[in-house]
Amino acid sequence: MTNNAQLVWFVTGCSTGFGRSIAEHLLDKGQKVVVTARRTGSVEDLARRGDALVLPLDVTDPAQCAVAVEQAERNFGRIDVLVNNAGTGHFAAVEETGPHEARALFEVNFFGAANAIHAVLPGMRARRAGTIVNLTSIGGLSGFPAVGYYCASKFALEGLSDSLRLETEPLGIRVMTVEPSGFRTEWAGSAAETGDPIPDYDATAGAARRAYHASVGRQAGDPKRAAAAILRAVTADAPPRRLLLGNEAFEVALAKLEEMRADFTAWEAVTRGADFPPEERCVA
């Protein structure tokens, strides 16, 4: 790809936040964009901003995903880039999170992304070209208090992306995960939270919940710059497989790598000792 290429982008969750910023930036840069949202009234203005197709989409419904992709391909002829942005949050300690809330996070953040992936893959395979961009989170690389199940859903999407990448790169389809830290979107302000906090977790999950609420409108990350970064990464001659967004994301990711390296190295002998000795291994 080149930075001047006009691509067809299919973006989920465009009502607010990252999704809207991404759609706006792409349209302003002359890209073709399939703008999707559960309620299209919130994104109708984007249809007048450029070459946009506005479609209703609840990513948790596989049938809706298939229909939306079919409509997009009929309108534009193809989908070059899927941006899995739709997501939701929930603030609670792990023990404070009920099964309904936990499954709801996975339905949107993990299975919703998977539904969109399954819908676009046949067309991308037929063309032997395409890019799948999965917005995870720095919480998909490192856990944080009060967002345990949110992080779990993003870790799951990271794992799916790693496996998918190995399966599709030989077919000409790239998979990129994007891991932002705190950005000035509506996510922290709109996330649900526990209504029955456990006092023992007040200093950890409770403090984190309060910090998330206090951060609304003050986060360091700029969604418009993030949108520009994603366009730049996707259209680069050598796109990254993983793209960190934000200073905090960069610092947390490197610290996690160092923490893992320290544990792995310190316990190397125990780790290696778990295999059968060479002389006891079966030889086919």
N, C-alpha and C positions, 0 to 999 in steps of 0.2 A: 504493500500500500504506500501511497504518498500522502503528504499532508494536504494536498489539494484535491484528493479524491472525494467525489460525492458518493456517499454511502447511504444505504437504507438502514436506519436504526429503529429497533423495537424496544421501547423503554417502558418498564412497568412502574406503577406507583407515582404518577406524575402530578398528583393533586398538590403536593407541598414538598418542601425540603429538597433533598438531593434530586429526586426525580424531576421536579419542576425546573430546577436550575439546569440540569443536564439537558432537558428538552429545549429550554429557552436558548441555551448557548449553541446547541447543535443547529437549531433553526436560524439563529443569527449568523452562523457560519456557512449557511447555504446547504446544509445537509437535509436529507429527507427523513422525516421522523414519524413513526407510529407512536402517537401519544395515548397512553392507556391509563385509565383510572376507574375505580369502582363507580364513581359518580362523575359523569363526563361534564356536568355543568360547571365544575370547578376548573376545567381545562379548555373550554370552548374558545376562549380568547387566543389560545395558542394556534388554533386553526387559521387565524388571520395573520400570524406572525411569519409564516413561511410555508414551505411545502410539507404540510402536516396532514396526517390522517388521524382523527380522534376516534378511539374505540372504547367501549365499556369493557372492563376486565376485572374480575375477581380471580386472582391467581390461584386461590385454593380450589377452584373448580376446573378440573382437567378439560372438560368439554368446552368451557368458555375459552380456555387457552388455545385449544385446537381451532375453534371458530375464528378467534381474533387473528391468529397466524395465517389462516387461510384467506381471510379478508385482506390482510396486509400484503400477502404475496399476489393476490389477484389485482390489487391496486397498484403496487410498485414493481411487481414482477419477481421480487426476491426479498430476503432479509439478510443483510450483511452482518449486522451486529445486534445481538440481544444484550440488553442491559437489565439484569435482574436487580432492581432497586427496591421493589415493594417489601416493606418490613414493618414490624411492630415491636414494642418493648413492654417490659413489666418489671417494676421495681419491688423486689422482695428477696429476703434471704432464701436460700434453698429450702430450708425447713418451713418457711412461711408460704411457700408456693404450692398451691393445690394442683391436682392432676389436670383439672380443666384449663387452668391458666398455662401450665407447662405445655400441654398439647396444642393450645391455641397458638403459642409462639412458634412451635415447630410447623404447624399447618401453614402459616404464612411465610416464615423466614426460611424454612428448609423445603417443605413439600411444595409450596407455591413456586419457589425457584425451580424445583425439579420439574413441575408441570410445564413451565415455560420452556425449559431445556428440551423436554421430550417433544414438544410441539414444533420447535424450530429445527431439530436435528435432521429429519428426513430431507428437507429442502437444502440444508447446508451440505449434507452428504452427497446429494445429487449433483451439486455444483462443485463439490470438492473445495469449498471455500466458506469462510465465515469466522466470526469471533463471538465468543460467549463471555460476557463480563459479569461476574458475580460480585455484587457489593456485599462484603461480609462486615468486618469491623476489626479494629485492633482487639476487640473482645473475642474475635475468632482465632486469635493467636495467644492470648493471655487472659486468664480469668480475672474478674473484678467482683468485689462484694456488692450485693443487692441486685445483681443481674446474672445470677448463675445459669438459669435456664435460657436466658437470651444468649449468653456466651456459648452455651452448649449447642444451641441451634446454629450459631455461626461457625463453631468448630465443625459441626456436621457438614455444613456447606463447603467449608475448606477441604474436608476429606473427600467429598463427592467431586469437587473441582479437580483435586490432584489425580484421582482415578480417571475421571473423564478426559483430562488432558492427555494421559498416556494412551487412551483409546482413540482419540480424535486427531491428535497432531499428525499421525501418518496419513490422515484423510484430508489434510489441509485446513482443519478447523482448530483455531486457537482458543485457549481458555485462560482467562485472566481473573485473578481475584484482587479486589480493591479493598484495602483495610484502612478506613479512616479512624481518626481519634475524634475528639469532640468538635463538632461543627455547629455553626449558628443556624440550626434548623428547628422545626417544631417537635422533633423526636422526644427530647427530654420533658418538654412541657405537656405532651399529649399522652405519654406512656401511662398505663394503669399501674397501680401499686397495691400492696397488701393493705387490707382494712383491719387486720388483726396482728399487729407487730408483736414479736416476742422480745421482752425486755433484755434478755441475755445478748441479743444481737444489736442492741442500740448503738454500741460503740463501733460496730463494723458496718453491717448493712444499713442500720438507721442513719449513721453519719453519712454514708454514701448517698442514700436517698435525699437527704437534705442538701448535700453538695450538688447533686444533679439538678434539683429544683433551683438552687441559687445560681446555677450556671446559665440558665436560660437567657438568651440574648447577650451573653458575655463570652461564649465559647470562642476559642482562638481561631477555629477553622472558618474559612470563607467558602460557602457552597459554590459561588461563581468561579473562584479559582480552582476548586476541585473539579468542576465540570470541564474547565479548560484543560486541566491535567489529564483527565480521562480521554478526551479527544486526542490530545497529543500522544498519549501512550498507545492508544488503539491504532493510530495511523502511522506510528513510527516504523522505520525499516526493520528494527529489531525490538518488537514490543516486549515489555516485561511480563513474566508469568504472574508476578505479584507486585502490586503497586501500593505502597504505604502513602497515606495522605495525612499531613500534619506533623508538626515537630514532636508532639507527644507520642504519636504512633511510631515514629522512627526510634525514639528513645526507649519506649516500652519494648518494641520488638528486639532491639539489640540487647537489652537487659535480659529478656527471656532466653535469647540464644546463649548468652554467657552463663546464665543459671543452669541451663540444660547441659552445656558443655562441662561445667564444674561437676555436676552430679554424675554424668556419664564417665568422666575421667576418673573420679574418685572411686567409683564402683566398677571399673573396667574388669578387674580380675574376677569379681563375683559374676559379672555379666557373662564373660567368656567361659567361665567354669560351668555354666548351666548346660552346655552341650555335651553329648557323649565324647569321650576322648577319641582322638583320631583312629586309634587301633581298634575301637569298638564300633565304629560306624559301619553300617552295611554298605557293601560295594555291589552295585548292580552288575 
